[in-house]
Amino acid sequence: MTGPSDVRVAPSREDAFVRSLSEAVGGPLGEHAGQHPWWTPLRVVLVLTALAMSLGIVAKTPCLDVAGEGGTGRYTALCWSDTSQAYVDNGYAEGHWPFSSDPQVRVRYAAAWVPPLPTYVAFLSQRVTALISGSPALDERSSSSVTEVAERADVQREARIFTLVNTVLLAGVAMLAAGLLTGVRPRRPWDAAAFAAAPILVVFAPIGWDLLAAGAVAAALWGWSRHRPGVTGVAIGVGAAASPFVALLIVPALALLLWHRRFEEACRVGGSALIAWLLLMLPAYASSPEAWRASWRGYFHGPDVGSSWLLLTQISTSTPSRTVLIAVTTLALLLGSCAVVVLARRGWSFAALGTVLLAVALIISPAASPAFALLLLPLAVVSVRSWRHLLGWQVCELIHWMMLGFYLGGALAPSGGGDARAYWWAMGLRIGGLVWLIAAVALSQRAADSADLYAVEVGGGEPDPYGDLLADGGHPRP
């Protein structure tokens, strides 16, 4: 026998925005509608993800023509990709190990500001590229300057292949993440469609390797929902090897576990996260400690474009020192972590706490790549049920991305000199979108606590058994 708690939630019934879109294909799900024997939610979401990634690849195809080249025209054309630039700039065109300690390699190619896990994937992609392109003789390129290497026709061709190989690998990660998200809440598998059809997934995924971290976030959510603290910890550790922002998820995980006196599970989450992170750091650190330290420099080198720090710097015309920047950012993160601990005591879910903490981190961080929004996407689609709120936040991110391209390309530079104040509005809009997302999470949590809006809950104030590792249908939240 099946009860109300076994029935899947239909987005076309509960979400006004999805209901309006469903009119184009026949309207909301009917009362007597059945389930298709083959088109399960998992398969539909995977197809949507594949279409989104394919569209992203097609949209970035013009970027392949500028692979390995400099200039600002690619920014104005809203066509740039870190992966295409990395083939020459990071030494992959000559087959160098990215964490090489060879002095000659380091003089020729500075250590890249890319965390270890994405660097490993890029190095694997270089090996695949060499096989596809016919295993070119890489040693002879060291006798030419880096500029001459970048101008070679065979290198340009390899750079295009390298970009496509990376994109295909990242598409596989995106499909894995989407599949995991369908299993986070078995009664709400269609929530994963908000990830699969996300505009920022189409636009931002081909820019860099941030989907690796996003996939780890999805795996952490899946492990948490399936009551597997070891999986959750490993996923957080793997994600932290791709982006330090993912490491922040350890805070809500431990806060929830320790508050409920689940000390064994807390040790398993923390221990497995640390072990996974250390194992992924070992090859890089053993090869070159200096190159390993440089791989994290992109997050701490100073106010980056799009960050609140750059906005404050341009408005006040004073640049904070690196010490002040790190100190203030660390203090703000500590305050945000304390707020998460307080909210954990009020029964907020792991996904909601993670969304709030990562959004706060992206607001105060000196690093602010547009693709960092992908890290928030898995958390947001689980903690925010309204597509309208999710799309509102993503629109802010996309507008900032477009203005960023014009800013880097010089299209916004005033004729009389000085800062491009038009870009100030774009940075403010990005920050406003993150604040919007935080408010949407708070509204979702308040609705869940005030009434049984979600049929998955047993009674008012009781946790979602698939969204909370500590779920207990017989006892309300403390």
N, C-alpha and C positions, 0 to 999 in steps of 0.2 A: 504494500500500500504506500501511496505517496501523499504527503501533506503539503500545505502551503509553503513550508520552508524548502521543499524540494523543487519548486517551480522556478524556472529561470526568469529573471527580470527582463522585460522587453524595453529597451531604451525609447522606442517609438511611442510607448504608452506613458512613461514617466518623465521624459525630457521634452519640453515644448519645442526646443530648437530641432531636435531629431525628428519630432513628430511633423514639423513643417517641411523638413527635407523629404520625409517618407512619402509625401503626397505625389512626388515625381515618379514613384514606383508602386503606386497603388494604395498608399495610406498606411496608417499604423497597423500593427499586428492585430488580427481579429480574435474574437473570443474563442473561435473553434479552429484556429489555425493549428496545423500539425508541424512536426519537425521533419526536415528533409533527411532521407537516410544517408546521404553522402556529404552534403554541404553543412557540416557541423560548424559551430562558431570558430573552432580552431582553424579549420581549413579556410574559412572565409577571411579571417584575420590574417592568415599567412599570405593569401592572395593579395589582400589590400596592401600588406607590407611590401610584397614583391613589386607591385605596381608603383608604390610610392618611391621605392629605391630606384626602379627603372626610370621613372620620371626625373629623379634627381640626377642620375647619370646623364640622361639626355640634355638636361638643362646645363650641366657642366661640360658638355662636349666641347664648346668653344674654348674652354680653359686649356684643353690639351694642346692647342696651337701655340700657347705661350709657356708651355712647360719648360722650366729651367731658365726662363728669361726674367729680366728685371723690368723696371718701368712702372708707371702708375696708370697706364691706360686700362689695364685689366681690372683695376679697382673701380674706375669710373663706369666701366661696362658691367659692373657687378659680377665679374667672372674671375675669381681667384681661388686658389686651392693650395693649402700648405703641402699636400702630398706631392703635387707636381713640382713645386719648388724644391722640395727636400731631396729629390733625386740627384741634383747637382750640388746644391748648397751643403748637404750633409755627407757628401762623399760616396754615396751609393753608386754613382756612375763609374767609380773606380773599384767598387767591391770592397771598400774598407769596413771593418767591424766598427760600428758607431762608438764603442767605448774603448777603442784602441788607445794604448799608452805610448805608441810609437811617436817620438818627438817630431819626425818629419811629417807624419800624418796630421798631427795637431797643429803644426805651423801652416800646413796647406788648408786644412779644414778645422775650424774651431768646433769644440764640442757643442752638439745641438741642444737647444733648450726644449727637449721633448722627453717626457718621463720614460722610464725603462720599458714598460709593457708595450706602448705604441712603437717604441724603437725596435723591439724584437720583431713585431709584426712587419714593420717597414723593411727590416733586414731580410726576413723571410720572403717578402714580396720582391726584393731585389734578386734573390736567388731564383725565384720563379721567373722573373723577367729575363734573367740571363739564359735560362733554358728555352724560353719562348723565342727570344731574339737570336738564338743560334750560338750561345756561349762566346761572345766577342772577347778579343784579347784586351783585357783591362789594364795590364801592366804598362803597355806603351803609352797610355794616356797620362801617366805621371810625368812624362817629359814635356808636356804642354802645360800652359797656364790654365787655371780654372776657367777663365773667360773663354779661352780657345776650346776647352772641352765642352762647355755649354753650347758653343756655336756649331759643333759637329752635327751633321745630319743623322748619323747613327745614334748619337746620344739623345737627340730630340725624339727619335722614334722610340728608343728605350724608355724615355721619360713618359711618353704617352702610355706605353704598355704597363709601366710601373704604376701609374695613376689608376688605370683600369683594374689591375690586379688587386690593389689596395681597396678599391671601391667594391669589388666583388666580395672580398673577404668581409668587409664591413656590412655588406648587404646580408651575408649569412648571420652575422652577429645581430643585426636588426630583426631578422626573422626568428632567431632564437629568443630574443627578448620579448617579441610579440607573443610567441607561443607560451613562454613562461607567464606572461601577464594574464593570459586567458585562464590559467589555473590558480591565480592568486585567490579569487573568490569564485568557486564553482557555480554559484547562482548568478553571478554577474560576469560571465565571460566576455560579453560585448563591451565592457569597459575598455578592453584591450584595443578595440577598434579606434578609440580616440588616440591611441599611440600610433597605430598603423596608418591612419589617415591624417596625421598631424602635419600641417604646413611646414613647421620647422624641421621635421624629419626629412622632407623633400629638399629643402633649401640648404640646411646646415650639415647634413650627414656627409656630403662629399668634401667638405672644407678640410677636415682633419681626421684625427683618430678618436674623437670624443665618444663615438658610439661604443667603443670598447668599455669605457666607464659606465655608459648608460646600460649596456647589457649586464654588467655586474650588478648594478642597482636593481634591475629587474630580477636577477637571480636571488639577490638578498630578500626581496619582497616575497618571492616564491618560497624560499626556505623558511621565512618567518611564518607564512600562512600555513605551511605544512608541518609546523612544530618541529623543525630541524635546525636547532641553533648552530650545529657545526657547519651546515651548508650556508647559513646566513653569515657566519664569521668568515668562512673562506671567500664568499662572494665580496664581502666588504674589503678583505685584504687584497683580492685581485683588483677590485675597482680602485683602491688606493694606489696601486702600482701604476694605474693609468691616469689618475687625477687625484690630487690630495683632497679635493672636496668630498670624495666618496668616503674618506676616512671619518668624516664627521658623523656618519650614520652609526658609528659605534656608541655615540653619546645617547641617542634615544633608545637604542637596543639595551644598553646596560642600565639606563635609568628605569625602564619598565621592569626589567628582570630583578634588579636589586630592590626596587620599591615593593615588589611582591615576594621578596625573600627567596627568589629562585637562584641561589648562589651557584649551584652546579651548572645551570644553563648559562649564567653570566660568564663563568670561567671558560666554558666551551666556546662561546661566541668570541670573547676577547682573545683567548689563546689561539684559536684557529685563524682568526684574522691576522694576528701578529705573525704566526708561522707562515701563512700564505704570502704575506707581504715580504718577509725576510727571504723566503725561497726565490721570489721573483727579483729581489734586489741583488742576490748573490752573484749572478754572472756579471752584472754591470759593475758592481763595486769591486769584485775581485780583479776585473780587467783594468779598471782605472778609477780610483776614488775621486780624482779631480773631475773626470768626465761625468761620473755619477752625480756629484754635487751640482755640476753645471746643468744637468738635465732638469733640475727643479727650479732653475734661476728664472724661468719665464713667469713664475708666479710671484716673484719677490723683487724683480729688478727695478720697479718704480711704477708710477701711475700709468696705466695702459689706456688705450683708446676705449671709450665706452664706460670707463669706471667712474664711480662717484668721486674718486680722488682726482682724476683729470678734470672733472667739472669744477671741483672746488679750487684746484690749482689755477685754472684759467680765469675763474671769476675773481679770485683773490690776488692773482699775479704773483704768487709765491709758491715755490716747490718744497714740500716737506722732505726732510732727510730720510734716508732709508731706515735709520733707527726709529725715528718717530713713526714712520709708516707702519713698520712691523709691530711696534709696541701698541699703537692705537688699534690696529686690526686684530691683534691677539686679544686685547682687552675686550673689544666688541664681541669677538667670538666666545669668550668666556661668559660674558653677560647673556649672549644668546643661548649658550649651553645651559646656564642656570634657569633661563626662562623655559627651556625644553623640559628640564627636570621638574619644574613646578607644574607644567601642563601634563606631564606623565602621571603625576599624582591625581590629576583630575580625570584620568581615563582616556586621554587622547591616544589614537592608534599610532603604531609604528610609522606607517606611511605619512600620516598627518604631521607628526613630529619631525620626520625627516624632510618633508617638504618645507616646513617653516625654517628649519635650521639651514638647509642648503640655500634657500632664497635669501635669508639674511646674509649668509656668507658671500653670495654673488653680489649683493648690494654693497658690502663694505670691502670686498677684495680689490686689491690694486690691479689684478688681472681680470679682464672682462671680455674674452673672446665671445663672439655671438654663438659659437657652437657649444659653449658651456650650458646653454639652455637645454641641450639634450639630456644632461644629467638629471635635470628636474622633471623631465617629461614622464618617465615611468612612475615616479612618486606622485606627480600631479594627477595622472589619469586614475590612480587608485584612490586618492584622498579627496578629489573634487569630482562630484557626480554630474555637474552641469557642463555641457559642452560649450555653452555660451561663455562661461567664465574662462574655460580653457582656451577658447579661440580668442577671447579678448586679450589675455596675456600674450598669446603668440603673435597677435597683430602688432602689439607694442614691440616685440622682439624683431619682427620682420621690418617694421618701419625704421628701427634703429640700424638694422643691417644695411638697408638701402642708403640711408644717410651716411653711414660709416664708409661705404664704398665711394660716395661722392666726396667725402671729407678727405680720405686717403688719396683720392685721385686729383685733389686740388680744385674740384668743381665748386666747392663752397667757400674758397678763399676770397675774402673781400678785396676789391681792387686797390684800396688804400693801405693794405697790409693789416697785420694783427690776427687775432684768433677768429676762426669761423664760428660766429655766434649762432648761426643757424644749427650747428651741430649740438650746441648746448641743449636745445629743445629735444633733440633725439636722445641724448644721454638721460635727460630727465624723464622722457617717456619710457625708456627701458627700465629705469628704477621704479617708475610708477606702475609698470606692468607687474613687476615682482611684488610690490606692495599689494596690488590687486589680487595676486595669487594667494598671498598670505591671508588676506581678508576672506577670500573664497573658502580657504581651508577652515578658517574659524567659523564661518557660517555653516559649513557642512558638519562640523563637529557639534555645534550648538543644536542643529536640527536633529542630529542623531541622539543627543542626550535628552532633548526635550520631548520627543515623541517617537513612536515606532514607525518612522518613515521608511525604514528598510525592513522588509519582511524577514530578512535573514536573522534579525535579532529576536531573541526569545521573549523579551519583555523590556519595558522602558528602562534605559540606563544600563542595559547589559551589553557586553562587548560582542562584536562580530566574531564568531568562532573561526572564521577563515582569515580575518585581518589582524587578529591579536593572538600572540603566542600564549598568552595567559588566560585565554577565554575559559570561562566556566559557566555553563548555562544555568547553574543553580544558585549563583551568587552574583549580586549586582556589583558594579564597580565601586571601589572605596571612595 
